[in-house]
Amino acid sequence: MDVDARINELESRLAFQDDTLQALNDALVAQQRLLERVQLQMAALIKRQEEVGSQFGMAEDEAPPPHY
């Protein structure tokens, strides 16, 4: 294999790796955004559960009824 062919092969591999790296980065950014949305939703649900629990006077450390 001559030098020009080797350089072309290396340039081709580099271009493929650059494309793959960009695709992986895009996927990682999308997953991070999704994770942030899920964390916000979980925080809102936890807050809502605490509010509903306090409205009905439920205590978390309240013992279950004797028939359990």
A tleap script that builds the chain and sets N, CA, C and O, in Angstrom:
source leaprc.protein.ff14SB
mol = sequence {
  NMET ASP VAL ASP ALA ARG ILE ASN GLU LEU
  GLU SER ARG LEU ALA PHE GLN ASP ASP THR
  LEU GLN ALA LEU ASN ASP ALA LEU VAL ALA
  GLN GLN ARG LEU LEU GLU ARG VAL GLN LEU
  GLN MET ALA ALA LEU ILE LYS ARG GLN GLU
  GLU VAL GLY SER GLN PHE GLY MET ALA GLU
  ASP GLU ALA PRO PRO PRO HIE CTYR
}
set mol.1.N position { 0.849 -1.169 0.000 }
set mol.1.CA position { 0.000 0.000 0.000 }
set mol.1.C position { 0.893 1.230 0.000 }
set mol.1.O position { 1.816 1.350 0.806 }
set mol.2.N position { 0.609 2.114 -0.892 }
set mol.2.CA position { 1.440 3.319 -0.946 }
set mol.2.C position { 0.960 4.352 0.074 }
set mol.2.O position { -0.083 4.184 0.705 }
set mol.3.N position { 1.718 5.391 0.219 }
set mol.3.CA position { 1.471 6.402 1.240 }
set mol.3.C position { 0.142 7.120 1.011 }
set mol.3.O position { -0.590 7.380 1.966 }
set mol.4.N position { -0.176 7.444 -0.242 }
set mol.4.CA position { -1.429 8.149 -0.526 }
set mol.4.C position { -2.643 7.302 -0.158 }
set mol.4.O position { -3.622 7.821 0.379 }
set mol.5.N position { -2.584 6.030 -0.437 }
set mol.5.CA position { -3.696 5.139 -0.104 }
set mol.5.C position { -3.848 5.030 1.411 }
set mol.5.O position { -4.967 5.007 1.923 }
set mol.6.N position { -2.743 4.964 2.117 }
set mol.6.CA position { -2.805 4.885 3.578 }
set mol.6.C position { -3.367 6.170 4.177 }
set mol.6.O position { -4.150 6.133 5.125 }
set mol.7.N position { -2.962 7.301 3.617 }
set mol.7.CA position { -3.475 8.587 4.099 }
set mol.7.C position { -4.973 8.676 3.840 }
set mol.7.O position { -5.720 9.126 4.708 }
set mol.8.N position { -5.420 8.258 2.670 }
set mol.8.CA position { -6.853 8.276 2.355 }
set mol.8.C position { -7.635 7.366 3.298 }
set mol.8.O position { -8.717 7.727 3.761 }
set mol.9.N position { -7.087 6.191 3.579 }
set mol.9.CA position { -7.738 5.264 4.500 }
set mol.9.C position { -7.834 5.874 5.896 }
set mol.9.O position { -8.876 5.779 6.544 }
set mol.10.N position { -6.766 6.491 6.356 }
set mol.10.CA position { -6.781 7.123 7.679 }
set mol.10.C position { -7.757 8.301 7.727 }
set mol.10.O position { -8.455 8.481 8.725 }
set mol.11.N position { -7.811 9.090 6.680 }
set mol.11.CA position { -8.744 10.210 6.625 }
set mol.11.C position { -10.189 9.704 6.625 }
set mol.11.O position { -11.064 10.307 7.246 }
set mol.12.N position { -10.429 8.601 5.932 }
set mol.12.CA position { -11.761 8.013 5.899 }
set mol.12.C position { -12.157 7.518 7.288 }
set mol.12.O position { -13.276 7.764 7.738 }
set mol.13.N position { -11.259 6.833 7.956 }
set mol.13.CA position { -11.528 6.354 9.307 }
set mol.13.C position { -11.781 7.518 10.260 }
set mol.13.O position { -12.684 7.457 11.095 }
set mol.14.N position { -10.993 8.564 10.135 }
set mol.14.CA position { -11.159 9.730 10.999 }
set mol.14.C position { -12.521 10.375 10.784 }
set mol.14.O position { -13.188 10.755 11.746 }
set mol.15.N position { -12.937 10.498 9.527 }
set mol.15.CA position { -14.248 11.086 9.232 }
set mol.15.C position { -15.360 10.223 9.832 }
set mol.15.O position { -16.312 10.750 10.406 }
set mol.16.N position { -15.242 8.903 9.700 }
set mol.16.CA position { -16.240 8.001 10.277 }
set mol.16.C position { -16.271 8.130 11.799 }
set mol.16.O position { -17.349 8.161 12.394 }
set mol.17.N position { -15.119 8.203 12.423 }
set mol.17.CA position { -15.059 8.339 13.874 }
set mol.17.C position { -15.643 9.677 14.324 }
set mol.17.O position { -16.313 9.748 15.354 }
set mol.18.N position { -15.392 10.730 13.558 }
set mol.18.CA position { -15.973 12.032 13.896 }
set mol.18.C position { -17.494 11.980 13.832 }
set mol.18.O position { -18.173 12.515 14.709 }
set mol.19.N position { -18.030 11.338 12.799 }
set mol.19.CA position { -19.480 11.219 12.673 }
set mol.19.C position { -20.060 10.391 13.819 }
set mol.19.O position { -21.095 10.744 14.384 }
set mol.20.N position { -19.403 9.311 14.152 }
set mol.20.CA position { -19.870 8.448 15.237 }
set mol.20.C position { -19.824 9.187 16.564 }
set mol.20.O position { -20.752 9.091 17.367 }
set mol.21.N position { -18.759 9.916 16.794 }
set mol.21.CA position { -18.618 10.678 18.036 }
set mol.21.C position { -19.703 11.743 18.150 }
set mol.21.O position { -20.248 11.957 19.233 }
set mol.22.N position { -20.017 12.407 17.055 }
set mol.22.CA position { -21.070 13.426 17.065 }
set mol.22.C position { -22.433 12.786 17.334 }
set mol.22.O position { -23.237 13.333 18.089 }
set mol.23.N position { -22.696 11.633 16.722 }
set mol.23.CA position { -23.963 10.943 16.960 }
set mol.23.C position { -24.086 10.513 18.418 }
set mol.23.O position { -25.157 10.641 19.011 }
set mol.24.N position { -23.012 10.009 18.994 }
set mol.24.CA position { -23.032 9.611 20.405 }
set mol.24.C position { -23.232 10.819 21.315 }
set mol.24.O position { -23.948 10.737 22.312 }
set mol.25.N position { -22.610 11.919 20.976 }
set mol.25.CA position { -22.769 13.134 21.761 }
set mol.25.C position { -24.212 13.632 21.702 }
set mol.25.O position { -24.775 14.034 22.720 }
set mol.26.N position { -24.805 13.603 20.517 }
set mol.26.CA position { -26.198 14.023 20.372 }
set mol.26.C position { -27.127 13.135 21.199 }
set mol.26.O position { -28.052 13.630 21.843 }
set mol.27.N position { -26.881 11.829 21.182 }
set mol.27.CA position { -27.694 10.902 21.959 }
set mol.27.C position { -27.527 11.172 23.457 }
set mol.27.O position { -28.499 11.125 24.210 }
set mol.28.N position { -26.314 11.449 23.879 }
set mol.28.CA position { -26.059 11.735 25.291 }
set mol.28.C position { -26.762 13.012 25.731 }
set mol.28.O position { -27.319 13.061 26.827 }
set mol.29.N position { -26.744 14.032 24.904 }
set mol.29.CA position { -27.424 15.289 25.228 }
set mol.29.C position { -28.925 15.054 25.339 }
set mol.29.O position { -29.563 15.576 26.253 }
set mol.30.N position { -29.495 14.279 24.426 }
set mol.30.CA position { -30.928 13.983 24.464 }
set mol.30.C position { -31.279 13.214 25.735 }
set mol.30.O position { -32.292 13.509 26.370 }
set mol.31.N position { -30.468 12.247 26.112 }
set mol.31.CA position { -30.725 11.480 27.333 }
set mol.31.C position { -30.608 12.362 28.569 }
set mol.31.O position { -31.373 12.199 29.520 }
set mol.32.N position { -29.676 13.276 28.566 }
set mol.32.CA position { -29.516 14.167 29.710 }
set mol.32.C position { -30.735 15.066 29.863 }
set mol.32.O position { -31.202 15.298 30.978 }
set mol.33.N position { -31.250 15.571 28.750 }
set mol.33.CA position { -32.460 16.410 28.807 }
set mol.33.C position { -33.647 15.598 29.320 }
set mol.33.O position { -34.434 16.084 30.131 }
set mol.34.N position { -33.770 14.375 28.849 }
set mol.34.CA position { -34.855 13.505 29.301 }
set mol.34.C position { -34.719 13.221 30.791 }
set mol.34.O position { -35.711 13.265 31.518 }
set mol.35.N position { -33.523 12.935 31.251 }
set mol.35.CA position { -33.279 12.672 32.664 }
set mol.35.C position { -33.642 13.887 33.514 }
set mol.35.O position { -34.230 13.737 34.585 }
set mol.36.N position { -33.304 15.065 33.058 }
set mol.36.CA position { -33.639 16.280 33.812 }
set mol.36.C position { -35.152 16.462 33.912 }
set mol.36.O position { -35.667 16.845 34.962 }
set mol.37.N position { -35.867 16.183 32.808 }
set mol.37.CA position { -37.334 16.285 32.835 }
set mol.37.C position { -37.934 15.264 33.801 }
set mol.37.O position { -38.862 15.579 34.546 }
set mol.38.N position { -37.406 14.050 33.787 }
set mol.38.CA position { -37.913 13.009 34.681 }
set mol.38.C position { -37.645 13.391 36.132 }
set mol.38.O position { -38.495 13.170 36.995 }
set mol.39.N position { -36.491 13.954 36.407 }
set mol.39.CA position { -36.179 14.361 37.781 }
set mol.39.C position { -37.123 15.467 38.252 }
set mol.39.O position { -37.556 15.462 39.405 }
set mol.40.N position { -37.442 16.408 37.372 }
set mol.40.CA position { -38.380 17.471 37.732 }
set mol.40.C position { -39.775 16.900 37.979 }
set mol.40.O position { -40.459 17.313 38.915 }
set mol.41.N position { -40.192 15.963 37.151 }
set mol.41.CA position { -41.496 15.345 37.336 }
set mol.41.C position { -41.543 14.562 38.641 }
set mol.41.O position { -42.542 14.608 39.359 }
set mol.42.N position { -40.470 13.845 38.952 }
set mol.42.CA position { -40.427 13.098 40.206 }
set mol.42.C position { -40.500 14.037 41.404 }
set mol.42.O position { -41.204 13.753 42.373 }
set mol.43.N position { -39.788 15.136 41.348 }
set mol.43.CA position { -39.823 16.095 42.446 }
set mol.43.C position { -41.232 16.660 42.613 }
set mol.43.O position { -41.706 16.836 43.736 }
set mol.44.N position { -41.903 16.945 41.490 }
set mol.44.CA position { -43.270 17.461 41.562 }
set mol.44.C position { -44.216 16.413 42.139 }
set mol.44.O position { -45.099 16.744 42.931 }
set mol.45.N position { -44.039 15.152 41.748 }
set mol.45.CA position { -44.888 14.089 42.284 }
set mol.45.C position { -44.670 13.881 43.777 }
set mol.45.O position { -45.623 13.669 44.527 }
set mol.46.N position { -43.418 13.944 44.201 }
set mol.46.CA position { -43.124 13.791 45.629 }
set mol.46.C position { -43.759 14.926 46.426 }
set mol.46.O position { -44.340 14.700 47.487 }
set mol.47.N position { -43.644 16.134 45.913 }
set mol.47.CA position { -44.239 17.288 46.587 }
set mol.47.C position { -45.754 17.142 46.638 }
set mol.47.O position { -46.382 17.418 47.661 }
set mol.48.N position { -46.328 16.709 45.532 }
set mol.48.CA position { -47.786 16.534 45.475 }
set mol.48.C position { -48.234 15.452 46.453 }
set mol.48.O position { -49.249 15.615 47.130 }
set mol.49.N position { -47.494 14.353 46.535 }
set mol.49.CA position { -47.844 13.282 47.459 }
set mol.49.C position { -47.777 13.774 48.904 }
set mol.49.O position { -48.639 13.447 49.719 }
set mol.50.N position { -46.760 14.554 49.209 }
set mol.50.CA position { -46.641 15.087 50.569 }
set mol.50.C position { -47.803 16.019 50.891 }
set mol.50.O position { -48.326 16.001 52.005 }
set mol.51.N position { -48.208 16.835 49.915 }
set mol.51.CA position { -49.329 17.754 50.126 }
set mol.51.C position { -50.630 16.987 50.329 }
set mol.51.O position { -51.413 17.317 51.219 }
set mol.52.N position { -50.860 15.978 49.516 }
set mol.52.CA position { -52.084 15.180 49.646 }
set mol.52.C position { -52.075 14.427 50.967 }
set mol.52.O position { -53.105 14.337 51.635 }
set mol.53.N position { -50.946 13.895 51.343 }
set mol.53.CA position { -50.851 13.181 52.605 }
set mol.53.C position { -51.125 14.080 53.794 }
set mol.53.O position { -51.770 13.657 54.754 }
set mol.54.N position { -50.649 15.305 53.749 }
set mol.54.CA position { -50.871 16.226 54.861 }
set mol.54.C position { -52.310 16.728 54.887 }
set mol.54.O position { -52.825 17.057 55.957 }
set mol.55.N position { -52.973 16.794 53.727 }
set mol.55.CA position { -54.370 17.233 53.693 }
set mol.55.C position { -55.279 16.221 54.377 }
set mol.55.O position { -56.263 16.597 55.015 }
set mol.56.N position { -54.955 14.956 54.247 }
set mol.56.CA position { -55.780 13.925 54.851 }
set mol.56.C position { -55.284 13.534 56.238 }
set mol.56.O position { -55.827 12.615 56.850 }
set mol.57.N position { -54.280 14.205 56.732 }
set mol.57.CA position { -53.782 13.960 58.078 }
set mol.57.C position { -53.073 12.636 58.232 }
set mol.57.O position { -53.039 12.075 59.327 }
set mol.58.N position { -52.508 12.129 57.158 }
set mol.58.CA position { -51.798 10.859 57.232 }
set mol.58.C position { -50.367 11.101 57.704 }
set mol.58.O position { -49.656 11.961 57.185 }
set mol.59.N position { -49.979 10.338 58.677 }
set mol.59.CA position { -48.604 10.414 59.152 }
set mol.59.C position { -47.845 9.212 58.615 }
set mol.59.O position { -48.363 8.095 58.607 }
set mol.60.N position { -46.635 9.439 58.173 }
set mol.60.CA position { -45.848 8.354 57.610 }
set mol.60.C position { -45.469 7.317 58.658 }
set mol.60.O position { -45.334 6.134 58.345 }
set mol.61.N position { -45.297 7.756 59.892 }
set mol.61.CA position { -44.890 6.827 60.938 }
set mol.61.C position { -46.088 6.243 61.685 }
set mol.61.O position { -45.922 5.591 62.716 }
set mol.62.N position { -47.269 6.472 61.175 }
set mol.62.CA position { -48.475 5.941 61.807 }
set mol.62.C position { -48.514 4.418 61.674 }
set mol.62.O position { -48.283 3.871 60.596 }
set mol.63.N position { -48.804 3.760 62.763 }
set mol.63.CA position { -48.830 2.288 62.772 }
set mol.63.C position { -50.065 1.804 62.013 }
set mol.63.O position { -51.101 2.469 62.016 }
set mol.64.N position { -49.952 0.646 61.365 }
set mol.64.CA position { -51.131 0.100 60.666 }
set mol.64.C position { -52.172 -0.382 61.664 }
set mol.64.O position { -51.853 -0.650 62.822 }
set mol.65.N position { -53.381 -0.487 61.228 }
set mol.65.CA position { -54.431 -0.974 62.155 }
set mol.65.C position { -54.112 -2.385 62.655 }
set mol.65.O position { -53.352 -3.115 62.018 }
set mol.66.N position { -54.689 -2.763 63.787 }
set mol.66.CA position { -54.344 -4.064 64.400 }
set mol.66.C position { -54.717 -5.264 63.538 }
set mol.66.O position { -54.145 -6.336 63.732 }
set mol.67.N position { -55.628 -5.137 62.616 }
set mol.67.CA position { -56.035 -6.299 61.824 }
set mol.67.C position { -55.033 -6.664 60.742 }
set mol.67.O position { -55.248 -7.634 60.016 }
set mol.68.N position { -53.952 -5.919 60.616 }
set mol.68.CA position { -52.927 -6.267 59.620 }
set mol.68.C position { -51.979 -7.246 60.187 }
set mol.68.O position { -51.043 -7.665 59.506 }
savepdb mol mol.pdb
quit
